[in-house]
Amino acid sequence: MSEKQIEQALVKAVKSAGGLCLKWVSPGWDGAPDRIVLFGDSYIGRIAFVEVKAPGGKVRKIQRVRHQQLRKLGFKVFVLDDPNYIPLIIEEIKEQ
């Protein structure tokens, strides 16, 4: 399965679960994760970031730095290279 197919599966699953899975483009901030995932209800919003890779794909050094910065701010950051983990990621985000 390609990175694009995994990303499409993530977007579809998040939408089916009632969330948004937005493509993140951040000019001037290289290494930003591919997607921002948002869930919420009328009281609490939840946000996490997902870096999508082809199966066995490696995270680049700048991506590791960005993930660390986001985690230090209290955000969850996931690296997804297997579509079987999508339900687990969604569950973890929704339970924050």
N, CA, C and O atoms as a GROMACS GRO file, in nm:
protein
  384
    1MET      N    1   0.084  -0.117   0.000
    1MET     CA    2   0.000   0.000   0.000
    1MET      C    3   0.090   0.124   0.000
    1MET      O    4   0.188   0.130   0.073
    2SER      N    5   0.056   0.222  -0.081
    2SER     CA    6   0.136   0.344  -0.091
    2SER      C    7   0.102   0.443   0.020
    2SER      O    8   0.000   0.431   0.088
    3GLU      N    9   0.190   0.541   0.037
    3GLU     CA   10   0.165   0.648   0.135
    3GLU      C   11   0.033   0.718   0.103
    3GLU      O   12  -0.045   0.748   0.194
    4LYS      N   13   0.009   0.745  -0.024
    4LYS     CA   14  -0.114   0.813  -0.064
    4LYS      C   15  -0.238   0.731  -0.026
    4LYS      O   16  -0.337   0.787   0.020
    5GLN      N   17  -0.232   0.601  -0.045
    5GLN     CA   18  -0.346   0.515  -0.012
    5GLN      C   19  -0.369   0.511   0.139
    5GLN      O   20  -0.484   0.511   0.184
    6ILE      N   21  -0.262   0.508   0.217
    6ILE     CA   22  -0.274   0.510   0.362
    6ILE      C   23  -0.335   0.642   0.407
    6ILE      O   24  -0.422   0.646   0.494
    7GLU      N   25  -0.288   0.751   0.347
    7GLU     CA   26  -0.341   0.884   0.382
    7GLU      C   27  -0.490   0.893   0.347
    7GLU      O   28  -0.568   0.947   0.426
    8GLN      N   29  -0.529   0.842   0.233
    8GLN     CA   30  -0.671   0.843   0.193
    8GLN      C   31  -0.754   0.760   0.290
    8GLN      O   32  -0.866   0.799   0.324
    9ALA      N   33  -0.702   0.647   0.335
    9ALA     CA   34  -0.773   0.563   0.432
    9ALA      C   35  -0.790   0.636   0.565
    9ALA      O   36  -0.894   0.625   0.629
   10LEU      N   37  -0.687   0.710   0.606
   10LEU     CA   38  -0.695   0.788   0.730
   10LEU      C   39  -0.803   0.894   0.718
   10LEU      O   40  -0.887   0.907   0.808
   11VAL      N   41  -0.803   0.969   0.610
   11VAL     CA   42  -0.902   1.076   0.590
   11VAL      C   43  -1.043   1.018   0.594
   11VAL      O   44  -1.131   1.073   0.659
   12LYS      N   45  -1.064   0.909   0.525
   12LYS     CA   46  -1.197   0.845   0.519
   12LYS      C   47  -1.241   0.796   0.658
   12LYS      O   48  -1.356   0.816   0.697
   13ALA      N   49  -1.150   0.733   0.731
   13ALA     CA   50  -1.184   0.680   0.863
   13ALA      C   51  -1.214   0.791   0.963
   13ALA      O   52  -1.307   0.780   1.042
   14VAL      N   53  -1.136   0.897   0.960
   14VAL     CA   54  -1.160   1.010   1.052
   14VAL      C   55  -1.295   1.074   1.021
   14VAL      O   56  -1.371   1.106   1.112
   15LYS      N   57  -1.324   1.092   0.894
   15LYS     CA   58  -1.453   1.149   0.854
   15LYS      C   59  -1.568   1.060   0.901
   15LYS      O   60  -1.667   1.110   0.953
   16SER      N   61  -1.554   0.929   0.884
   16SER     CA   62  -1.658   0.835   0.927
   16SER      C   63  -1.678   0.838   1.078
   16SER      O   64  -1.788   0.812   1.127
   17ALA      N   65  -1.572   0.870   1.152
   17ALA     CA   66  -1.579   0.877   1.298
   17ALA      C   67  -1.626   1.014   1.347
   17ALA      O   68  -1.633   1.037   1.467
   18GLY      N   69  -1.658   1.105   1.254
   18GLY     CA   70  -1.711   1.235   1.292
   18GLY      C   71  -1.609   1.345   1.308
   18GLY      O   72  -1.638   1.450   1.366
   19GLY      N   73  -1.489   1.324   1.257
   19GLY     CA   74  -1.385   1.425   1.272
   19GLY      C   75  -1.344   1.486   1.140
   19GLY      O   76  -1.401   1.457   1.034
   20LEU      N   77  -1.244   1.570   1.147
   20LEU     CA   78  -1.182   1.630   1.030
   20LEU      C   79  -1.036   1.587   1.024
   20LEU      O   80  -0.970   1.576   1.127
   21CYS      N   81  -0.988   1.562   0.904
   21CYS     CA   82  -0.849   1.523   0.883
   21CYS      C   83  -0.794   1.616   0.776
   21CYS      O   84  -0.806   1.589   0.656
   22LEU      N   85  -0.735   1.725   0.820
   22LEU     CA   86  -0.695   1.832   0.730
   22LEU      C   87  -0.549   1.819   0.688
   22LEU      O   88  -0.462   1.788   0.770
   23LYS      N   89  -0.525   1.843   0.561
   23LYS     CA   90  -0.388   1.848   0.511
   23LYS      C   91  -0.322   1.971   0.570
   23LYS      O   92  -0.378   2.080   0.567
   24TRP      N   93  -0.202   1.954   0.624
   24TRP     CA   94  -0.133   2.068   0.685
   24TRP      C   95  -0.017   2.108   0.596
   24TRP      O   96   0.076   2.031   0.573
   25VAL      N   97  -0.025   2.229   0.548
   25VAL     CA   98   0.084   2.289   0.472
   25VAL      C   99   0.128   2.411   0.553
   25VAL      O  100   0.049   2.502   0.579
   26SER      N  101   0.254   2.412   0.591
   26SER     CA  102   0.304   2.518   0.676
   26SER      C  103   0.429   2.579   0.614
   26SER      O  104   0.541   2.537   0.646
   27PRO      N  105   0.412   2.677   0.526
   27PRO     CA  106   0.529   2.738   0.461
   27PRO      C  107   0.627   2.792   0.565
   27PRO      O  108   0.588   2.859   0.661
   28GLY      N  109   0.754   2.763   0.543
   28GLY     CA  110   0.857   2.813   0.634
   28GLY      C  111   0.879   2.726   0.756
   28GLY      O  112   0.965   2.756   0.839
   29TRP      N  113   0.803   2.618   0.768
   29TRP     CA  114   0.818   2.528   0.883
   29TRP      C  115   0.834   2.387   0.830
   29TRP      O  116   0.743   2.305   0.842
   30ASP      N  117   0.949   2.359   0.772
   30ASP     CA  118   0.977   2.228   0.713
   30ASP      C  119   0.960   2.118   0.817
   30ASP      O  120   0.987   2.138   0.935
   31GLY      N  121   0.915   2.002   0.770
   31GLY     CA  122   0.902   1.886   0.858
   31GLY      C  123   0.771   1.876   0.932
   31GLY      O  124   0.755   1.788   1.015
   32ALA      N  125   0.676   1.966   0.902
   32ALA     CA  126   0.545   1.960   0.968
   32ALA      C  127   0.476   1.829   0.932
   32ALA      O  128   0.489   1.782   0.819
   33PRO      N  129   0.403   1.768   1.027
   33PRO     CA  130   0.328   1.647   0.997
   33PRO      C  131   0.230   1.669   0.881
   33PRO      O  132   0.188   1.782   0.854
   34ASP      N  133   0.194   1.560   0.814
   34ASP     CA  134   0.108   1.568   0.696
   34ASP      C  135  -0.035   1.611   0.727
   34ASP      O  136  -0.095   1.686   0.650
   35ARG      N  137  -0.089   1.564   0.838
   35ARG     CA  138  -0.230   1.585   0.867
   35ARG      C  139  -0.254   1.634   1.010
   35ARG      O  140  -0.182   1.596   1.103
   36ILE      N  141  -0.355   1.718   1.024
   36ILE     CA  142  -0.407   1.757   1.154
   36ILE      C  143  -0.542   1.687   1.167
   36ILE      O  144  -0.627   1.698   1.079
   37VAL      N  145  -0.560   1.615   1.277
   37VAL     CA  146  -0.685   1.543   1.300
   37VAL      C  147  -0.759   1.613   1.414
   37VAL      O  148  -0.703   1.636   1.521
   38LEU      N  149  -0.886   1.645   1.388
   38LEU     CA  150  -0.968   1.719   1.485
   38LEU      C  151  -1.094   1.640   1.517
   38LEU      O  152  -1.164   1.592   1.428
   39PHE      N  153  -1.121   1.627   1.646
   39PHE     CA  154  -1.246   1.570   1.694
   39PHE      C  155  -1.299   1.662   1.802
   39PHE      O  156  -1.222   1.735   1.864
   40GLY      N  157  -1.426   1.661   1.824
   40GLY     CA  158  -1.480   1.742   1.931
   40GLY      C  159  -1.627   1.714   1.954
   40GLY      O  160  -1.693   1.644   1.877
   41ASP      N  161  -1.674   1.770   2.062
   41ASP     CA  162  -1.816   1.772   2.090
   41ASP      C  163  -1.846   1.916   2.129
   41ASP      O  164  -1.766   2.006   2.103
   42SER      N  165  -1.958   1.938   2.190
   42SER     CA  166  -1.994   2.077   2.219
   42SER      C  167  -1.910   2.138   2.331
   42SER      O  168  -1.918   2.259   2.355
   43TYR      N  169  -1.830   2.059   2.401
   43TYR     CA  170  -1.753   2.111   2.514
   43TYR      C  171  -1.601   2.099   2.498
   43TYR      O  172  -1.527   2.186   2.544
   44ILE      N  173  -1.555   1.993   2.434
   44ILE     CA  174  -1.412   1.966   2.431
   44ILE      C  175  -1.366   1.939   2.288
   44ILE      O  176  -1.426   1.858   2.218
   45GLY      N  177  -1.260   2.007   2.246
   45GLY     CA  178  -1.199   1.980   2.118
   45GLY      C  179  -1.071   1.900   2.137
   45GLY      O  180  -0.999   1.917   2.236
   46ARG      N  181  -1.044   1.814   2.042
   46ARG     CA  182  -0.924   1.732   2.048
   46ARG      C  183  -0.848   1.748   1.918
   46ARG      O  184  -0.907   1.749   1.809
   47ILE      N  185  -0.717   1.760   1.929
   47ILE     CA  186  -0.633   1.779   1.812
   47ILE      C  187  -0.510   1.691   1.823
   47ILE      O  188  -0.452   1.676   1.931
   48ALA      N  189  -0.471   1.633   1.711
   48ALA     CA  190  -0.347   1.554   1.705
   48ALA      C  191  -0.290   1.568   1.564
   48ALA      O  192  -0.356   1.616   1.473
   49PHE      N  193  -0.167   1.526   1.550
   49PHE     CA  194  -0.097   1.538   1.423
   49PHE      C  195  -0.056   1.399   1.377
   49PHE      O  196  -0.018   1.314   1.458
   50VAL      N  197  -0.063   1.376   1.245
   50VAL     CA  198  -0.026   1.246   1.190
   50VAL      C  199   0.070   1.264   1.075
   50VAL      O  200   0.041   1.335   0.978
   51GLU      N  201   0.184   1.199   1.086
   51GLU     CA  202   0.282   1.190   0.979
   51GLU      C  203   0.255   1.058   0.907
   51GLU      O  204   0.263   0.952   0.970
   52VAL      N  205   0.225   1.062   0.779
   52VAL     CA  206   0.194   0.942   0.703
   52VAL      C  207   0.317   0.901   0.623
   52VAL      O  208   0.381   0.982   0.557
   53LYS      N  209   0.347   0.772   0.631
   53LYS     CA  210   0.462   0.716   0.559
   53LYS      C  211   0.417   0.590   0.485
   53LYS      O  212   0.320   0.525   0.524
   54ALA      N  213   0.486   0.558   0.378
   54ALA     CA  214   0.467   0.429   0.313
   54ALA      C  215   0.514   0.321   0.412
   54ALA      O  216   0.593   0.351   0.501
   55PRO      N  217   0.466   0.198   0.398
   55PRO     CA  218   0.509   0.093   0.491
   55PRO      C  219   0.662   0.087   0.502
   55PRO      O  220   0.733   0.077   0.402
   56GLY      N  221   0.709   0.094   0.625
   56GLY     CA  222   0.852   0.090   0.651
   56GLY      C  223   0.925   0.221   0.625
   56GLY      O  224   1.047   0.227   0.639
   57GLY      N  225   0.851   0.326   0.588
   57GLY     CA  226   0.912   0.457   0.560
   57GLY      C  227   0.975   0.517   0.684
   57GLY      O  228   0.927   0.496   0.796
   58LYS      N  229   1.080   0.590   0.665
   58LYS     CA  230   1.155   0.650   0.776
   58LYS      C  231   1.118   0.796   0.796
   58LYS      O  232   1.094   0.869   0.699
   59VAL      N  233   1.114   0.838   0.921
   59VAL     CA  234   1.092   0.977   0.956
   59VAL      C  235   1.225   1.051   0.942
   59VAL      O  236   1.327   1.007   0.994
   60ARG      N  237   1.222   1.163   0.870
   60ARG     CA  238   1.345   1.242   0.852
   60ARG      C  239   1.380   1.316   0.981
   60ARG      O  240   1.295   1.333   1.069
   61LYS      N  241   1.505   1.357   0.992
   61LYS     CA  242   1.553   1.425   1.113
   61LYS      C  243   1.469   1.549   1.144
   61LYS      O  244   1.430   1.569   1.259
   62ILE      N  245   1.440   1.632   1.045
   62ILE     CA  246   1.362   1.754   1.070
   62ILE      C  247   1.221   1.719   1.115
   62ILE      O  248   1.161   1.792   1.194
   63GLN      N  249   1.168   1.608   1.066
   63GLN     CA  250   1.035   1.565   1.110
   63GLN      C  251   1.039   1.522   1.257
   63GLN      O  252   0.948   1.553   1.333
   64ARG      N  253   1.144   1.452   1.296
   64ARG     CA  254   1.158   1.413   1.438
   64ARG      C  255   1.164   1.537   1.527
   64ARG      O  256   1.106   1.539   1.635
   65VAL      N  257   1.236   1.640   1.481
   65VAL     CA  258   1.246   1.765   1.557
   65VAL      C  259   1.108   1.828   1.571
   65VAL      O  260   1.069   1.870   1.680
   66ARG      N  261   1.033   1.835   1.462
   66ARG     CA  262   0.898   1.895   1.466
   66ARG      C  263   0.805   1.814   1.556
   66ARG      O  264   0.728   1.872   1.634
   67HIS      N  265   0.812   1.683   1.546
   67HIS     CA  266   0.727   1.599   1.632
   67HIS      C  267   0.760   1.625   1.778
   67HIS      O  268   0.669   1.636   1.862
   68GLN      N  269   0.888   1.634   1.810
   68GLN     CA  270   0.930   1.660   1.947
   68GLN      C  271   0.879   1.797   1.995
   68GLN      O  272   0.833   1.809   2.109
   69GLN      N  273   0.887   1.898   1.909
   69GLN     CA  274   0.837   2.031   1.946
   69GLN      C  275   0.687   2.026   1.977
   69GLN      O  276   0.642   2.084   2.076
   70LEU      N  277   0.611   1.958   1.893
   70LEU     CA  278   0.466   1.950   1.914
   70LEU      C  279   0.433   1.871   2.040
   70LEU      O  280   0.343   1.909   2.115
   71ARG      N  281   0.504   1.762   2.062
   71ARG     CA  282   0.480   1.683   2.184
   71ARG      C  283   0.514   1.763   2.310
   71ARG      O  284   0.446   1.752   2.411
   72LYS      N  285   0.620   1.842   2.302
   72LYS     CA  286   0.659   1.926   2.416
   72LYS      C  287   0.549   2.026   2.450
   72LYS      O  288   0.534   2.067   2.566
   73LEU      N  289   0.473   2.066   2.350
   73LEU     CA  290   0.360   2.158   2.372
   73LEU      C  291   0.234   2.084   2.419
   73LEU      O  292   0.131   2.147   2.446
   74GLY      N  293   0.242   1.952   2.429
   74GLY     CA  294   0.130   1.874   2.481
   74GLY      C  295   0.043   1.807   2.377
   74GLY      O  296  -0.061   1.751   2.411
   75PHE      N  297   0.082   1.813   2.250
   75PHE     CA  298   0.002   1.752   2.144
   75PHE      C  299   0.047   1.608   2.119
   75PHE      O  300   0.164   1.574   2.137
   76LYS      N  301  -0.048   1.526   2.076
   76LYS     CA  302  -0.015   1.390   2.033
   76LYS      C  303   0.030   1.395   1.888
   76LYS      O  304  -0.030   1.465   1.806
   77VAL      N  305   0.135   1.319   1.858
   77VAL     CA  306   0.186   1.309   1.721
   77VAL      C  307   0.203   1.160   1.691
   77VAL      O  308   0.265   1.087   1.768
   78PHE      N  309   0.147   1.118   1.580
   78PHE     CA  310   0.153   0.978   1.540
   78PHE      C  311   0.227   0.966   1.407
   78PHE      O  312   0.218   1.054   1.322
   79VAL      N  313   0.299   0.856   1.390
   79VAL     CA  314   0.357   0.821   1.261
   79VAL      C  315   0.280   0.697   1.214
   79VAL      O  316   0.279   0.594   1.281
   80LEU      N  317   0.217   0.709   1.099
   80LEU     CA  318   0.131   0.603   1.047
   80LEU      C  319   0.190   0.546   0.919
   80LEU      O  320   0.204   0.616   0.819
   81ASP      N  321   0.225   0.417   0.924
   81ASP     CA  322   0.274   0.350   0.802
   81ASP      C  323   0.198   0.219   0.776
   81ASP      O  324   0.235   0.142   0.688
   82ASP      N  325   0.093   0.196   0.854
   82ASP     CA  326   0.013   0.074   0.840
   82ASP      C  327  -0.133   0.111   0.866
   82ASP      O  328  -0.166   0.156   0.976
   83PRO      N  329  -0.221   0.093   0.768
   83PRO     CA  330  -0.361   0.134   0.785
   83PRO      C  331  -0.433   0.057   0.897
   83PRO      O  332  -0.538   0.102   0.943
   84ASN      N  333  -0.379  -0.055   0.940
   84ASN     CA  334  -0.442  -0.129   1.050
   84ASN      C  335  -0.438  -0.052   1.182
   84ASN      O  336  -0.515  -0.081   1.273
   85TYR      N  337  -0.349   0.048   1.192
   85TYR     CA  338  -0.339   0.128   1.314
   85TYR      C  339  -0.433   0.247   1.316
   85TYR      O  340  -0.444   0.316   1.418
   86ILE      N  341  -0.501   0.273   1.206
   86ILE     CA  342  -0.591   0.390   1.201
   86ILE      C  343  -0.697   0.387   1.310
   86ILE      O  344  -0.714   0.488   1.379
   87PRO      N  345  -0.769   0.278   1.331
   87PRO     CA  346  -0.870   0.278   1.440
   87PRO      C  347  -0.810   0.306   1.577
   87PRO      O  348  -0.872   0.373   1.659
   88LEU      N  349  -0.690   0.256   1.603
   88LEU     CA  350  -0.625   0.280   1.732
   88LEU      C  351  -0.588   0.428   1.748
   88LEU      O  352  -0.604   0.484   1.857
   89ILE      N  353  -0.540   0.489   1.642
   89ILE     CA  354  -0.505   0.631   1.646
   89ILE      C  355  -0.630   0.714   1.672
   89ILE      O  356  -0.630   0.804   1.757
   90ILE      N  357  -0.738   0.684   1.600
   90ILE     CA  358  -0.864   0.758   1.619
   90ILE      C  359  -0.913   0.744   1.763
   90ILE      O  360  -0.953   0.843   1.825
   91GLU      N  361  -0.910   0.623   1.816
   91GLU     CA  362  -0.954   0.599   1.952
   91GLU      C  363  -0.871   0.679   2.052
   91GLU      O  364  -0.924   0.740   2.145
   92GLU      N  365  -0.739   0.679   2.032
   92GLU     CA  366  -0.653   0.752   2.125
   92GLU      C  367  -0.677   0.902   2.120
   92GLU      O  368  -0.675   0.969   2.223
   93ILE      N  369  -0.699   0.955   2.000
   93ILE     CA  370  -0.726   1.099   1.988
   93ILE      C  371  -0.859   1.134   2.056
   93ILE      O  372  -0.867   1.232   2.130
   94LYS      N  373  -0.960   1.055   2.031
   94LYS     CA  374  -1.092   1.084   2.086
   94LYS      C  375  -1.096   1.072   2.239
   94LYS      O  376  -1.182   1.134   2.303
   95GLU      N  377  -1.006   0.994   2.297
   95GLU     CA  378  -1.004   0.974   2.441
   95GLU      C  379  -0.912   1.070   2.516
   95GLU      O  380  -0.897   1.057   2.638
   96GLN      N  381  -0.851   1.164   2.448
   96GLN     CA  382  -0.758   1.258   2.512
   96GLN      C  383  -0.826   1.328   2.628
   96GLN      O  384  -0.764   1.410   2.694
   0.00000   0.00000   0.00000
